[in-house]
Amino acid sequence: MTVKNTHFDELLDFPCQQTFKVMGLAQDDLPAKIITVLQTISPNDYSPTIKPSSKGTYHAVSIRVTVSSKEQMEQIYNELSAIDIVRYVL
């Protein structure tokens, strides 16, 4: 895992709710892949919202997660970014 010098701990009071927006290829299994990763880090019932791009090439998946620490936040970004069909995690 890549260690980044983020300042999440200075900006947020943990635990907190954070919405992640994951941009990926418009494939039916994108939300399932995202939820699978999140279930290993922070098990919960997730209800993603999916918005297709104007050309239909990409999907923006927004998903709300309870994050308990800076390290967990970084892990979520790293592991979601590692999904093969994900292009960006915001």
C-alpha positions in Angstrom: 0.0 0.0 0.0 1.3 3.4 -0.9 1.7 5.8 2.0 0.6 9.3 1.3 1.0 12.4 3.4 -2.6 13.3 3.5 -4.2 15.7 6.0 -7.5 14.0 6.5 -6.9 13.9 10.2 -6.6 17.7 10.3 -9.6 18.3 8.2 -12.1 15.8 9.5 -13.4 14.6 12.9 -13.5 10.8 12.8 -15.7 8.8 12.7 -17.5 10.7 10.0 -19.7 10.1 6.9 -17.8 10.6 3.6 -19.2 10.4 0.1 -16.9 8.9 -2.4 -17.4 9.4 -6.1 -15.9 6.7 -8.2 -15.6 7.2 -11.9 -15.2 4.1 -14.0 -16.1 2.3 -17.2 -19.8 1.9 -17.8 -19.9 -1.8 -17.0 -22.7 -3.5 -15.1 -20.4 -4.9 -12.4 -18.8 -1.5 -11.5 -21.1 -0.9 -8.4 -20.6 -4.5 -7.3 -16.8 -4.3 -7.5 -16.9 -1.0 -5.4 -19.2 -2.5 -2.8 -17.0 -5.7 -2.6 -14.0 -3.5 -1.8 -15.9 -1.4 0.8 -17.3 -4.5 2.5 -13.8 -5.7 3.3 -12.8 -2.3 4.8 -16.0 -1.1 6.4 -18.9 -3.7 6.3 -22.3 -2.0 5.9 -25.4 -1.9 3.7 -24.4 0.4 0.8 -26.8 2.1 -1.6 -24.8 3.6 -4.4 -26.2 6.1 -6.9 -25.1 5.8 -10.5 -25.0 8.5 -13.0 -24.0 7.7 -16.6 -21.8 10.1 -18.6 -23.3 12.0 -21.5 -21.9 9.5 -24.0 -22.5 6.5 -21.8 -18.8 5.5 -21.7 -18.4 6.1 -18.0 -20.4 5.8 -14.8 -20.1 8.0 -11.7 -20.9 6.0 -8.7 -21.5 8.0 -5.5 -21.5 6.0 -2.2 -21.6 7.1 1.4 -19.2 5.4 3.8 -18.6 5.8 7.6 -14.9 6.3 7.9 -13.2 5.9 11.3 -9.7 7.1 10.7 -7.2 8.8 8.4 -5.7 5.3 7.6 -9.0 3.9 6.7 -9.8 6.8 4.4 -6.5 6.3 2.7 -7.1 2.6 2.4 -10.5 3.2 0.8 -9.0 5.6 -1.8 -6.1 3.2 -2.6 -8.2 0.1 -2.9 -11.0 1.7 -4.9 -8.4 3.2 -7.3 -6.9 -0.3 -7.8 -10.1 -1.7 -9.3 -9.3 -2.4 -12.9 -12.2 -0.5 -14.5 -12.0 2.5 -12.1 -10.5 5.7 -13.6 -10.8 8.2 -10.7 -11.8 8.3 -7.1 -12.9 11.6 -5.6 
